[in-house]
Amino acid sequence: MIVELFAGPGGLTKGAEDEGLRGVGIEWDANAVATRRAAGLATIHANVRKHGPRDLPDGTILAAGPPCQTFTIAGSGSGRAELDRLVTAVKRMGAGETVDPREFADERTALVLEPLRWAISDFECSYNAIVLEQVPQALPVWEAYAEVLRDEGYSVATGVLRTEQYGVPQTRRRAVLVARLVTAGRRPRDRP
């Protein structure tokens, strides 16, 4: 089952379901939730911070596109200004520390850390795959994630993709992280 954090209207979940995977999304925006539900997609209307992997124990794939407002050129820029602190926070999380979102000028910036919390929690199983996307300015965060995830037994690739090269009818660049569990050090979840 694919677990989609910051699920929006459901494009990733819909694509997964079209390929035969079950999916569930967590989304707090009421309009996005209404769109997901109208499409028949399983949805939890909630703040991602209020949940964790124990709430969705059948998840085998973790996908997320955290809010980008503090990272975009058009946005406040507070996330871009705190990239070094975010990278340090990722390393702290990899060492087992908890990071308080109030450590950042805008708590929305810390939402980019939520997928890592889900991925490396003390829950008894690991996700078989992790897929994350964000605006290009957040690539250093994904690169820091990659170091932590490699230590957790994942093969990881990061980079910036140009969506028009993949059949999307717009020119949009996205920083992505794709990880696959390869080490037996952590027990993979049962496949769907």
N, C-alpha and C positions, 0 to 999 in steps of 0.2 A: 504494500500500500504506500502511495506517495503522500507525504505530509507536506503541505505547502503553507509556509508562514508568510504573513503579509500577502495574503492570497489574492487580493484585488478581485476583479470580476471573474477570474477563473480560467484564464487561458492555459496555464500550465496543467492544472488539474484536468481540464477538458482534453488536452492533448494526450495526457497519460491514460485517461479513460478510453480514448479512441484507440489506444494501443493495447487495451485489455487490462490495464492496471486500475485497481480501485484507488480513490483519492479522497482526501478531506483537506479543507483549507481553514485556516484561522485568519479572520479579518475583522477589524473593528469598525470600518466605515459602513454605515447603514445602507448606503446606495450600492456599494459593491456587494454587500451581503445579499441584498434584494436581487441583484443581477445573477449572482451565483445560484441562488435558490430557484430563480425563474428558469435557469438552465438545468435544474435538477442535480446540482452539485452539492455533495455533503459539505456543510459549512458550520463552523463554530463561530458565533458572533461574540468576539472577545478580544481583549488585549493579549497579545502574544506573551507578554511578560507574566501573565497570570497562569500560564500553562507550561508544561514540560513534557518530555517524552513518556513519562508514566501515564499521562492522560491519553496517549494514543500508542499503546504498546505494540500494535500490529504494523507500525510504520517501518518500511524497509528502505525508503528513499526520502531524503530530506531536501526540499527545495525552498528557496526564499529569495525575495527581492525586496530587502528592507527599504523603508522610505528614503528618498534621495534629496529631500528639500534642503538639508543643511550642507550637501556636497555639491550641488549644481552651481553653475555659473550664475544662473538666474536667481538662485536662492540666497539665503542669508550668508553663506560662506563659513559659518561657525564650524561645520564638520571638516571643511578643508583646513581651517586654521588649527584643528586639533588632531590632524592625522598622526603626528608623532605620539601623542597621548593615546590614541586609539591602538596604534601598533604596540605600545607598551602594555596597554590593557589586555590585548590578545595574548601576549607573552605571560602576563600575570595569570590569566585564565588557564593557560596551558600548564602552569605550575600549580593549579588547584585553588587559586584565589578567587574570591567573588568580587566583581566590579560593580559599584553602585552607579546607576545612571546619573545621579546628581553630581558626580565628579566632573561632568561636562557642562559647558555654558548653556547648551540646549539639550535637554534630555532625549530629544529625538535622535541626536547624533549617536547615542549609545545603542539605539535599536539595531545598528549594524552588527552589534556583538551578540544579539540573540541567537542567530543560527549556530554560533560556536557553543553557546551554553547548551543548546539542545544536542549538539553533536558529541560533546565530551562529558556529558553528565555522568553521574555514577550509576546510571541505569544499567542493568545487566547485559544489554545488547548494544551493538553499534549499528548504525545505518550502513547498508550495503553500498549506497551511493549518495553523494551530496552534490547539489547543483545550485549555485548562487549567482545572482546578477546584480549589478549596481552601475551607476554612472562611472565613466573612466577615472574620475578623480579619486575614487575609493580603491583603486587597484592595490595600493600599498597595504591596505587592510586585508585584502584577499591573499596577498603574498605572505603576510604574517600568519594568517590562518593556515596556509599551506605548510609552514614549518611545524605548527602544532599538530595538524592532521597527519603529517608524515610520521611524527612520533607516536601517533595513535594507530598506526598500521595502514594508512591510506596511501595510495598512489594519487598524486595531485597535479593538476595543470591549472595555470592561471594565465590570463591574457586579456586583450581587448579585441572583441569581435565587432565587425561591421555588419549590421543586420541585413543590408541590401545584398550581401554576398551569400545569404542563406534564404533567399526567397521572400524576405519581408519587403513590402512595397514602400519603404521609407529609408532614408539614410540616418541611421542611428548607431552610435557606438556604445558598447556595453562592456564593462569589466566583468569577467566571469571567472568562476572557480568551479571545476569539475573534479570530484574525488571518487575513488572506488576503493573499497576495503580489500586489501590484498594479504594482510598479515594475520595469521591465526592467533596472534596475541590477544585480540579482542574477538569475541564470538559474534559472527554475523547473525542477523535476524533471519528467520525462515523466509524464504522467497515467496512472493505471492502465487 
